[in-house]
Amino acid sequence: MFLVFASAEEIPRELVEGLASEKFKQREESQQAVEKWTNEKGPAAVTAVYKLYISSDDPEVRNRCYRILRVLSEKDYMNDGKGYLGVQLAEEMIENGDKPRFGIRITYIMPGSQAEVAGIKVGDVIASMDGKKWNEQGALNELINTVASYKPLRKVVFEVKREGEKKLLEIPVILGKRPVENLSSLYYNNIEQLEKEAREKHFTEWLKNQKAE
C-alpha cells in the first residue's frame, strides 16, 4: 500500500537548520522532531521530507531525511500483508490430567523476529493463543492459519510452558509481516534474506511513488 500525497507542508525552518547543525546531539534531536512532525501532519509532510531529501545541498541533511524516509517506508510496509512470528514449530501432546491436550513447541527462532523480541525461547511450548487451547490434534495448523489470517502489528498473547518454570508464562507478541506467501519449502536463512529483500524492494518502490509538488 502506497501513500497518496497532497500539497506539501513546509518543514519548520528551525528543524531543517537543526538537521545541519554542527552538534551531533542537535542533529539527532532534530531528526526525531521532524519524524514526529511528519507523523502528526500526515502525507503532505512526507512530501516535504522527500523534497528536502532530493533538493538539499547538505549531505548531512539528505542523510537525515533518508533515515526518516526509511522509517516511514517501514510503517507503510507493515500496513498490509499476513501476520508472521518467525519461528519453526512442532506439535506435541502436553500434560493435562486425564484429558488429551496439545501444544506447539518452538524448535527454532529466526534472529530479530518478533517472537525473539517478545522473549519467546527455543524449547518453549505454546499452550494457548489468545485464550484458545487445543484438545485435539491439528493445533499446529490452526495456529499457523490463525496467525496468517491476522495483519502485521496485531498483538497476540501466548501462554507458554517453559522448562524450569512452575507456572505458564503469558507472553504478548506483536506480529511481524510474512515476507513470502509460501514458507514451508524454505530454509530459515533463505527466509531471513527474503525478508530483507522484500523490505528493500518496498522502500525502492515506495520512494519512486513520492511526488514532490
C-alpha positions in Angstrom: 0.0 0.0 0.0 1.5 3.3 -1.0 0.7 6.8 0.3 -1.0 9.3 -1.9 0.3 12.8 -1.4 -1.4 16.2 -1.1 0.4 19.5 -1.4 3.5 19.5 0.8 3.7 21.1 4.2 6.7 23.2 5.0 9.1 21.7 7.5 9.7 24.2 10.3 12.8 26.2 9.5 14.4 25.6 12.9 14.1 21.8 12.4 15.8 22.0 8.9 18.6 24.1 10.4 18.9 21.5 13.3 19.4 18.7 10.8 22.5 20.5 9.5 23.8 21.5 13.0 27.5 21.1 13.8 26.4 19.4 17.0 25.6 15.7 16.8 23.1 15.8 19.6 21.1 18.6 17.9 21.1 16.7 14.6 19.7 13.6 16.4 17.0 15.6 18.2 16.0 17.5 15.0 15.7 14.2 13.1 13.4 12.8 15.8 11.4 16.1 15.8 11.0 16.0 12.0 9.9 12.4 12.2 7.3 13.3 14.9 6.2 16.3 12.9 5.7 14.2 9.8 3.6 11.6 11.7 1.4 14.4 13.0 1.0 16.2 9.7 0.4 13.2 7.5 1.1 12.6 3.8 1.7 16.2 2.8 4.5 16.4 5.4 6.1 13.2 3.9 6.2 15.1 0.6 8.1 17.9 2.3 10.7 15.5 3.7 11.1 13.9 0.3 11.5 17.3 -1.4 14.2 18.2 1.1 15.9 14.8 0.6 16.2 15.3 -3.2 17.0 19.0 -3.2 19.3 19.8 -0.2 23.0 20.5 -1.0 23.9 19.4 2.5 24.9 15.7 2.7 24.0 15.5 6.4 20.5 16.9 5.7 20.0 14.4 2.9 21.2 11.6 5.1 18.9 12.5 7.9 15.9 12.8 5.5 16.8 9.4 4.1 16.7 7.9 7.5 13.3 9.4 8.2 12.0 8.1 4.8 13.2 4.6 5.7 11.2 4.7 8.9 8.1 5.9 7.1 8.5 3.3 4.4 8.8 0.6 7.1 5.5 1.7 8.6 3.9 1.6 5.2 5.3 -1.9 4.6 3.7 -3.1 7.8 0.3 -1.8 6.9 -0.7 -4.8 4.8 0.1 -8.5 4.4 -0.1 -11.5 6.6 0.9 -11.9 10.2 4.3 -13.7 11.0 6.1 -15.0 14.0 9.4 -16.1 12.6 9.6 -19.4 14.3 9.7 -23.1 13.4 7.2 -25.3 15.3 6.3 -28.9 16.2 3.1 -30.1 17.6 3.1 -32.4 20.7 0.9 -33.7 23.5 1.3 -31.9 26.8 0.3 -33.0 30.3 -3.3 -32.1 31.2 -4.6 -34.6 33.7 -6.8 -37.4 32.2 -7.8 -35.3 29.1 -5.6 -35.0 26.0 -4.2 -31.6 25.3 -1.9 -30.4 22.6 0.7 -27.7 22.4 3.2 -26.3 20.0 6.9 -26.5 20.7 9.3 -23.8 19.5 12.2 -25.5 17.7 13.8 -22.5 16.0 13.6 -18.7 16.3 14.7 -16.5 13.5 17.1 -13.9 14.8 15.5 -10.5 15.1 12.0 -11.9 14.7 9.0 -10.6 16.7 8.9 -13.8 18.6 12.6 -13.3 19.7 11.9 -9.7 20.6 8.9 -10.7 22.7 11.1 -13.1 24.7 10.0 -16.5 23.4 12.7 -19.1 23.5 13.6 -22.3 21.8 12.1 -25.2 23.8 9.1 -23.2 24.9 5.7 -24.9 24.4 2.8 -22.8 23.4 -0.2 -24.0 25.5 -2.7 -21.4 24.2 -3.0 -18.4 22.0 -5.4 -15.5 22.9 -7.1 -18.0 25.3 -7.6 -20.7 22.7 -6.5 -24.2 23.8 -6.2 -27.3 21.7 -7.8 -30.5 22.9 -7.3 -32.3 19.6 -4.6 -32.8 17.1 -4.3 -30.1 14.5 -3.1 -27.4 16.9 0.0 -26.6 14.7 -2.0 -26.0 11.6 -4.7 -24.0 13.4 -2.1 -21.7 15.0 -0.3 -21.2 11.6 -3.5 -20.4 9.8 -4.7 -18.1 12.5 -1.5 -16.1 12.6 -1.5 -15.8 8.8 -5.1 -14.5 8.9 -4.1 -11.6 11.1 -2.5 -8.4 9.9 1.1 -7.4 10.8 1.4 -5.5 14.1 -1.5 -7.2 15.7 -0.9 -8.3 19.3 -1.4 -11.9 20.2 -1.0 -13.4 23.7 0.6 -16.8 24.2 0.6 -18.9 27.3 3.9 -20.7 27.3 5.2 -23.7 29.2 8.9 -23.2 29.9 11.3 -25.6 31.4 12.1 -24.7 35.0 9.0 -22.6 35.4 6.2 -24.0 37.5 3.5 -21.7 36.0 2.6 -20.9 32.5 4.2 -17.7 31.2 2.0 -15.1 29.5 3.9 -13.6 26.6 2.4 -10.9 24.3 3.8 -10.8 20.8 3.4 -8.1 18.1 3.2 -9.9 14.8 5.6 -9.2 12.0 4.9 -9.5 8.3 5.2 -12.7 6.3 7.8 -12.0 3.6 6.5 -14.5 1.1 3.3 -16.4 0.6 4.7 -20.0 1.0 7.3 -20.6 3.7 7.0 -24.3 4.0 9.7 -25.2 1.4 12.2 -22.6 2.5 15.1 -22.8 5.0 15.1 -20.1 7.6 18.3 -18.5 6.3 16.5 -18.1 3.0 13.5 -16.5 4.7 15.8 -14.0 6.5 17.3 -13.0 3.2 13.9 -12.8 1.5 12.6 -10.6 4.3 15.5 -8.2 3.8 14.9 -8.2 0.1 11.1 -7.6 0.5 11.7 -4.6 2.7 14.3 -3.2 0.4 12.1 -3.7 -2.7 9.2 -2.0 -0.9 11.4 1.0 0.0 12.6 1.4 -3.6 9.1 1.3 -5.0 7.7 3.5 -2.2 10.4 6.1 -2.8 9.6 6.2 -6.5 6.0 6.9 -5.8 6.8 10.0 -3.8 5.7 13.0 -5.8 7.3 16.3 -4.7 5.0 19.1 -5.6 
